[in-house]
Amino acid sequence: MDPITYTQAVVIGILQGVTELFPISSLGHAVLVPAWIGGSWSDLVTQYGVEDSAKAPYLAFIVALHVATAIALLVFYWRDWVAIIGAFFRTLRTRKVETSTERLAWLIVIATLPVGITGLALEHVFRVLFAKPLAASIFLTINGLILLAGERLRRRADARAEVHESVGAGSPDAQDEAVHHPGYDGASRRLETLSYREAAIIGVFQTFALLAGISRSGITMVGGLVRGLSHEDAAKFSFLLATPVIFAAGVLKIPSLLGPAGDKIHGQVVVGAIVAGLAAYASVRFLTRYFTTRTLTPFAIYCLVAGVASLVKFA
């Protein structure tokens, strides 16, 4: 019997493409869904948390799906990335940051560094210790609470903005509001106005997504919302940040597919990657529209329900 069947490849491919971008944790679902199904699917969970990743076909398979997801993001945002990469190299040549695109390029670089460093140092430890159904259940529940907290803080920021506008930006009351809420930056802040320090903080938030159950897109969106970004801009920054991180992590581990872990699953990898890429493209297309008018609350409720149900099952 193959380590991964074609049915499993299709199902996990869809899960990866959807849950990597929806704020509900792809790693959490990569652990919990096979565990819920049981039978031969449970073997996939065991493989994911092994010490020697060279002997884990499921881990190698997941790596390939991550690369496919990153490619889908690159395709969707290709115009943005052409501009961002060009702006980045222009700043290296001129040694100045003058345009909003040049600033965005450096915001992405700075926000990527924390998770890049942490991932290289601790990804193996986190995977071995926490890529288990019970741990993933706990972190998925926490993820739901984080999303709810982000929405609550966002509503408070909106309320402060209304007070600020009603009393006048230059009045003593408005100035007092700013003093008592130094983290408040307005309710309609643009992405390019983030400071480099704020980008670094959002990058630190992203490191928690190394824990199966914590969503990369969800926690970075919450970081953006807390700093006053709209849902639309917070989602865009999250997806732009995810692209280099997912792609780099996948490329670093792609050689494992050429070793023992990749034996007998090359066909499944191709099928799963195609499915994941298509699902990811459809997901980002949907979410960029969804977050123009909607919030994280439905995803928070889903994570809480799924997390608590999984806690009951695997405790």
Residue pairs with C-beta under 8 A, 6 or more apart in sequence:
1 40
2 264
2 265
2 268
3 47
3 57
3 58
3 264
3 265
4 12
4 44
4 57
4 58
4 61
4 265
4 268
4 272
5 40
5 268
6 267
6 268
6 271
8 34
8 41
8 44
8 268
9 61
9 268
9 269
9 271
9 272
9 275
10 271
10 272
10 275
11 33
12 30
12 33
12 34
12 44
12 61
12 62
12 65
12 272
13 65
13 68
13 271
13 272
13 273
13 274
13 275
13 276
13 279
14 275
14 276
14 279
15 26
15 29
15 30
15 33
16 26
16 30
16 62
16 65
16 66
16 68
16 69
16 272
16 276
16 279
16 280
17 65
17 68
17 69
17 72
17 275
17 276
17 277
17 278
17 279
17 280
17 281
17 282
17 283
18 279
18 280
18 283
19 25
19 26
19 28
19 29
19 30
19 215
20 26
20 66
20 69
20 216
20 217
20 242
20 246
20 280
20 283
21 69
21 73
21 217
21 239
21 242
21 280
21 283
21 284
21 287
22 215
22 217
22 283
22 287
22 299
23 143
23 147
23 215
23 217
23 218
23 219
23 221
23 296
23 299
24 140
24 143
24 215
24 218
24 299
24 302
24 303
24 306
25 136
25 139
25 140
25 143
25 209
25 212
25 213
25 214
25 215
25 216
25 218
25 303
26 215
26 216
27 131
27 136
27 209
27 211
27 212
27 213
28 136
28 139
28 140
28 143
28 212
28 213
28 214
28 215
30 48
30 62
30 212
31 45
31 48
31 131
31 132
31 133
31 136
31 212
31 213
32 133
32 136
32 137
32 140
32 306
32 310
33 41
34 41
34 42
34 44
34 45
35 41
35 42
35 45
35 133
35 310
35 314
36 310
36 313
43 58
44 58
45 131
45 132
45 133
47 56
47 57
47 58
47 59
48 56
48 58
48 59
48 62
48 127
48 131
49 127
49 128
49 131
49 132
50 56
50 59
50 128
51 128
53 59
53 60
53 124
53 253
53 256
53 261
54 256
54 259
54 260
54 261
55 260
55 261
56 261
57 261
57 262
57 263
57 264
57 265
59 127
59 253
59 256
59 261
60 253
60 256
60 257
60 261
60 262
60 265
60 269
61 265
61 268
61 269
61 272
63 249
63 250
63 253
63 254
63 256
63 257
64 250
64 254
64 257
64 269
64 272
64 273
65 272
65 273
65 276
66 246
66 247
66 249
66 250
67 246
67 247
67 250
67 251
67 254
67 273
68 272
68 273
68 274
68 276
68 277
68 280
69 246
69 276
69 277
69 280
70 242
70 243
70 244
70 246
70 247
70 250
71 247
71 277
72 276
72 277
72 278
72 280
72 281
72 284
73 239
73 242
73 243
73 246
73 280
73 284
74 81
74 243
74 247
75 281
76 239
76 281
76 284
76 285
77 239
77 240
77 243
80 240
81 243
83 101
84 101
84 104
84 105
84 108
84 240
85 105
87 99
87 101
87 102
87 104
87 105
88 102
88 105
88 106
88 109
90 102
91 97
91 102
91 105
91 106
96 102
97 103
97 106
100 192
101 192
103 192
104 191
104 192
104 240
106 196
106 199
107 191
107 192
107 194
107 196
107 199
107 237
108 199
108 240
108 241
108 244
110 196
110 199
110 200
110 203
111 199
111 200
111 202
111 203
111 206
111 220
111 237
111 241
112 203
112 241
112 244
112 245
113 200
113 203
114 200
114 203
114 204
114 206
114 207
115 203
115 206
115 207
115 209
115 210
115 245
116 245
116 248
118 207
118 210
119 207
119 210
119 245
119 249
122 210
123 210
123 249
126 210
126 211
126 212
127 212
129 135
130 136
130 139
130 211
130 212
131 212
132 212
133 310
133 313
133 314
134 311
134 314
134 315
135 211
135 212
135 213
136 212
136 213
136 310
137 213
137 307
137 308
137 310
137 311
137 313
137 314
137 315
138 213
138 307
138 311
139 211
139 212
139 213
139 214
139 307
140 213
140 303
140 306
140 307
140 310
141 213
141 303
141 304
141 307
141 308
141 311
142 213
142 214
142 307
143 213
143 214
143 215
143 218
143 219
143 303
143 307
144 299
144 300
144 301
144 302
144 303
144 304
144 307
145 300
145 304
146 214
146 218
146 219
146 222
147 215
147 218
147 222
147 296
147 297
147 299
147 300
147 303
148 296
148 297
148 300
148 304
149 222
150 221
150 222
150 225
150 226
150 296
151 225
151 295
151 296
151 297
151 300
153 225
153 226
154 225
154 226
154 231
154 295
157 184
157 186
157 187
157 225
157 228
158 187
160 177
160 181
160 184
160 187
161 184
161 186
161 187
161 188
162 187
163 173
163 174
163 177
164 174
164 177
164 178
164 186
167 173
167 174
167 177
168 174
177 184
178 184
183 226
183 227
184 228
185 193
185 227
185 228
186 228
187 228
188 230
189 227
189 228
189 229
189 230
189 233
190 229
190 233
191 224
191 229
191 233
191 236
191 237
194 202
194 224
194 227
194 229
194 237
198 227
201 223
201 227
202 220
202 223
202 224
202 227
202 237
202 241
203 241
205 219
205 220
205 222
205 223
206 216
206 219
206 220
206 223
206 241
206 245
208 214
208 219
209 215
209 216
209 219
209 220
213 307
215 303
216 238
216 242
216 245
217 235
217 238
217 239
217 242
218 296
218 299
220 234
220 237
220 238
220 241
220 242
221 231
221 234
221 235
221 238
221 296
222 234
222 296
223 234
224 233
224 234
224 237
224 238
225 231
225 234
225 296
229 237
231 291
231 292
231 294
231 295
231 296
232 288
232 291
232 292
234 291
235 287
235 288
235 291
236 288
239 284
239 287
239 288
256 262
257 266
257 269
262 269
